[in-house]
Amino acid sequence: MKYLLLIYSAPQTWSALTPEERARVVSEHSALERELTESGEYIGGSALADPEQSKVVRFRDGSPVVTDGPYLEAKEHLAGYDMIDCESMERAMEIVARNPHIRLGGVEVRPLMDPCGLEM
């Protein structure tokens, strides 16, 4: 079963870390990715740019409308994601419990679904 792990972070939390603390989080996350790659459970993932660099596109009055930056003011934002393929939600939760980002914000675990609405 495939899961998307949505990593949330607060910019002020990340900026409050020392360079050494940031390096430790990155190192721990990289080590977990390597382990999951070796076990065949890691599909991919990436950090995301700051929300201020994003665009939101919505359909209004028959046309796309583009807005700069995040749609809502929020303390946390989507900072990155990992995609895994493992046997169950329980296994996905075991993996997330080892993700260093849970100490800084949170990680949402979402099962992926195929276009017909079935879990993948």
C-alpha positions as semicolon CSV with decimal commas, in nm:
position;residue;x (nm);y (nm);z (nm)
1;M;0,000;0,000;0,000
2;K;0,132;0,344;-0,085
3;Y;0,133;0,636;0,156
4;L;0,219;1,002;0,121
5;L;0,391;1,142;0,429
6;L;0,321;1,517;0,437
7;I;0,584;1,696;0,644
8;Y;0,467;2,015;0,813
9;S;0,698;2,273;0,963
10;A;0,683;2,617;1,119
11;P;0,947;2,850;0,973
12;Q;1,018;3,001;1,315
13;T;1,084;2,654;1,459
14;W;1,332;2,567;1,184
15;S;1,507;2,905;1,202
16;A;1,542;2,871;1,580
17;L;1,755;2,558;1,537
18;T;2,131;2,589;1,539
19;P;2,317;2,488;1,222
20;E;2,424;2,170;1,402
21;E;2,064;2,085;1,497
22;R;1,948;2,140;1,138
23;A;2,229;1,919;1,011
24;R;2,125;1,647;1,258
25;V;1,761;1,655;1,137
26;V;1,874;1,635;0,773
27;S;2,116;1,353;0,854
28;E;1,854;1,152;1,045
29;H;1,601;1,197;0,766
30;S;1,856;1,095;0,502
31;A;1,949;0,785;0,703
32;L;1,583;0,685;0,727
33;E;1,541;0,737;0,349
34;R;1,846;0,516;0,281
35;E;1,713;0,241;0,509
36;L;1,370;0,252;0,344
37;T;1,529;0,252;-0,003
38;E;1,724;-0,062;0,088
39;S;1,407;-0,232;0,216
40;G;1,218;-0,132;-0,101
41;E;0,968;0,082;0,090
42;Y;1,088;0,428;-0,020
43;I;0,945;0,562;-0,347
44;G;1,068;0,922;-0,330
45;G;1,027;1,259;-0,172
46;S;1,146;1,617;-0,163
47;A;1,165;1,932;0,042
48;L;0,945;2,214;-0,085
49;A;1,038;2,579;-0,136
50;D;0,903;2,840;0,105
51;P;0,529;2,912;0,067
52;E;0,606;3,269;-0,040
53;Q;0,745;3,125;-0,364
54;S;0,424;2,937;-0,444
55;K;0,126;3,019;-0,663
56;V;-0,234;2,916;-0,609
57;V;-0,452;2,867;-0,916
58;R;-0,830;2,859;-0,882
59;F;-1,106;2,861;-1,140
60;R;-1,327;3,170;-1,107
61;D;-1,591;3,299;-1,349
62;G;-1,478;3,065;-1,626
63;S;-1,107;3,148;-1,605
64;P;-0,804;3,048;-1,401
65;V;-0,705;3,306;-1,139
66;V;-0,350;3,302;-1,001
67;T;-0,266;3,424;-0,650
68;D;0,089;3,464;-0,518
69;G;0,205;3,293;-0,201
70;P;0,012;3,084;0,049
71;Y;-0,364;3,102;0,038
72;L;-0,410;3,122;0,414
73;E;-0,195;3,260;0,691
74;A;-0,078;2,966;0,896
75;K;0,188;2,898;1,155
76;E;0,282;2,574;0,982
77;H;0,317;2,496;0,613
78;L;0,377;2,193;0,397
79;A;0,757;2,174;0,393
80;G;0,810;1,848;0,210
81;Y;0,691;1,496;0,150
82;D;0,800;1,135;0,132
83;M;0,620;0,858;-0,052
84;I;0,646;0,506;0,080
85;D;0,510;0,166;-0,017
86;C;0,466;-0,063;0,281
87;E;0,240;-0,342;0,400
88;S;-0,001;-0,149;0,625
89;M;-0,094;0,174;0,801
90;E;0,067;0,028;1,112
91;R;0,400;-0,005;0,928
92;A;0,360;0,348;0,789
93;M;0,311;0,474;1,144
94;E;0,626;0,289;1,259
95;I;0,818;0,466;0,983
96;V;0,673;0,808;1,067
97;A;0,754;0,762;1,436
98;R;1,122;0,760;1,333
99;N;1,098;1,071;1,114
100;P;1,285;1,357;1,286
101;H;1,035;1,611;1,155
102;I;0,772;1,493;1,403
103;R;0,976;1,674;1,669
104;L;0,956;2,003;1,477
105;G;0,603;2,012;1,341
106;G;0,414;1,708;1,229
107;V;0,383;1,445;0,960
108;E;0,045;1,359;0,811
109;V;0,007;1,004;0,678
110;R;-0,230;0,970;0,381
111;P;-0,303;0,652;0,187
112;L;-0,280;0,704;-0,189
113;M;-0,582;0,615;-0,398
114;D;-0,611;0,521;-0,762
115;P;-0,842;0,724;-0,988
116;C;-1,132;0,489;-0,908
117;G;-1,106;0,570;-0,537
118;L;-0,939;0,246;-0,434
119;E;-0,640;0,248;-0,202
120;M;-0,315;0,171;-0,385
